[in-house]
Amino acid sequence: MDISLILTVALAASFIVVVLVLVAIIIYQRWRIGDQNVFIERFIRQNEEQRQKMRKAGIL
C-alpha cells in the first residue's frame, strides 16, 4: 500500500475526531451555562418578590 494514502486517511480521521471533540465541548459548556442561568433567574425573581414585600410593608 502507498504510505502517503495511509497518512492522508489518518490525518483526515484525526481532524474529524478533533472537530467532533470541540463540538462536544461547546455543546457541554452551553448546557452548563444554561443550568447556571436557571439559578440566576430564580435569584433575581426572589429578589424582586422580596423588594415588593418590603415596599408593601413600608420598609423600602
trRosetta pair geometry for C-beta under 8 A, 3 or more apart (Angstrom, degrees):
i j d omega theta_ij theta_ji phi_ij phi_ji
1 5 6.6 -106 170 63 95 121
1 6 6.3 84 127 -46 124 113
2 5 4.3 78 82 3 103 109
2 6 7.2 -178 95 -8 57 83
3 6 5.6 -53 -153 36 40 113
3 7 6.3 38 151 -18 69 106
4 7 5.6 -53 -146 39 34 112
4 8 6.2 38 154 -23 66 105
5 8 5.7 -53 -145 35 30 112
5 9 6.4 27 157 -15 64 106
6 9 6.0 -57 -148 39 29 107
6 10 6.2 27 154 -17 64 110
7 10 5.7 -56 -143 40 30 111
7 11 6.1 32 157 -21 65 107
8 11 5.8 -54 -146 36 28 111
8 12 6.3 27 155 -17 63 107
9 12 5.7 -55 -146 38 31 111
9 13 6.2 31 155 -19 65 108
10 13 5.7 -55 -145 38 30 111
10 14 6.3 27 157 -17 65 107
11 14 5.9 -55 -145 38 29 108
11 15 6.3 32 154 -21 63 107
12 15 5.7 -54 -148 35 30 113
12 16 6.5 31 154 -18 64 105
13 16 5.8 -54 -150 35 32 111
13 17 6.5 32 152 -19 64 105
14 17 5.6 -52 -148 36 35 113
14 18 6.4 36 153 -20 66 104
15 18 5.8 -54 -148 35 31 111
15 19 6.4 30 154 -17 64 106
16 19 5.8 -55 -148 37 31 111
16 20 6.3 31 155 -18 65 107
17 20 5.8 -56 -148 38 30 111
17 21 6.4 31 154 -20 65 106
18 21 5.8 -54 -148 36 31 111
18 22 6.4 30 154 -18 64 106
19 22 5.8 -55 -149 37 31 111
19 23 6.4 33 153 -19 65 105
20 23 5.7 -52 -146 36 32 112
20 24 6.4 34 153 -20 64 105
21 24 5.6 -53 -149 36 32 113
21 25 6.4 33 152 -20 65 104
22 25 5.6 -51 -147 34 33 112
22 26 6.4 34 154 -19 65 104
23 26 5.7 -54 -148 36 32 111
23 27 6.4 31 154 -17 65 106
24 27 5.8 -55 -147 38 30 110
24 28 6.3 31 154 -19 64 108
25 28 5.7 -56 -147 38 30 112
25 29 6.3 28 156 -18 65 107
26 29 5.9 -56 -146 37 29 109
26 30 6.4 27 156 -17 64 106
27 30 5.9 -56 -148 37 30 109
27 31 6.4 32 152 -21 63 107
28 31 5.6 -56 -151 35 31 114
28 32 6.4 29 153 -18 66 105
29 32 5.6 -53 -147 36 34 111
29 33 6.4 35 153 -19 66 103
30 33 5.7 -51 -146 36 33 112
30 34 6.5 39 151 -22 63 104
31 34 5.6 -53 -153 33 32 115
31 35 6.7 34 149 -20 64 102
32 35 5.6 -49 -151 32 36 113
32 36 6.6 34 152 -17 66 103
33 36 5.7 -54 -150 37 34 110
33 37 6.4 39 151 -25 65 104
34 37 5.6 -52 -148 31 32 115
34 38 7.1 42 152 -27 61 96
35 38 5.9 -47 -162 19 35 114
35 39 7.5 27 148 -10 62 100
36 39 6.0 -56 -161 35 42 108
36 40 6.5 39 145 -18 71 107
37 40 5.4 -54 -145 39 39 113
37 41 6.1 41 156 -22 70 104
38 41 5.9 -53 -147 36 28 110
38 42 6.5 28 153 -18 62 106
39 42 5.7 -53 -148 36 33 112
39 43 6.4 35 153 -21 65 105
40 43 5.7 -54 -149 35 32 112
40 44 6.4 31 154 -18 66 105
41 44 5.8 -53 -147 37 31 110
41 45 6.3 32 155 -19 65 107
42 45 5.8 -55 -147 37 30 111
42 46 6.3 27 156 -16 65 107
43 46 5.9 -57 -146 39 29 108
43 47 6.2 32 153 -23 64 108
44 47 5.6 -54 -148 35 30 114
44 48 6.5 30 154 -18 64 104
45 48 5.8 -54 -151 36 30 110
45 49 6.4 31 151 -19 64 106
46 49 5.5 -51 -146 37 35 113
46 50 6.3 37 153 -21 66 104
47 50 5.7 -53 -149 35 30 112
47 51 6.5 31 152 -19 64 104
48 51 5.6 -52 -148 35 33 112
48 52 6.5 34 153 -19 65 103
49 52 5.8 -53 -150 35 32 111
49 53 6.5 33 151 -19 64 104
50 53 5.7 -52 -150 35 33 112
50 54 6.4 32 152 -18 65 106
51 54 5.6 -55 -147 38 33 111
51 55 6.4 36 153 -21 66 103
51 60 6.3 -42 -157 34 71 176
52 55 5.6 -51 -147 34 33 112
52 56 6.5 33 154 -18 65 104
53 56 5.8 -55 -150 36 31 111
53 57 6.3 22 154 -12 65 110
54 57 5.7 -59 -144 43 31 106
54 59 4.3 -80 -165 65 86 113
54 60 4.1 67 125 -15 112 116
55 58 7.7 42 179 -71 30 25
55 59 7.7 -84 -64 51 22 71
55 60 5.0 -56 -75 65 62 109
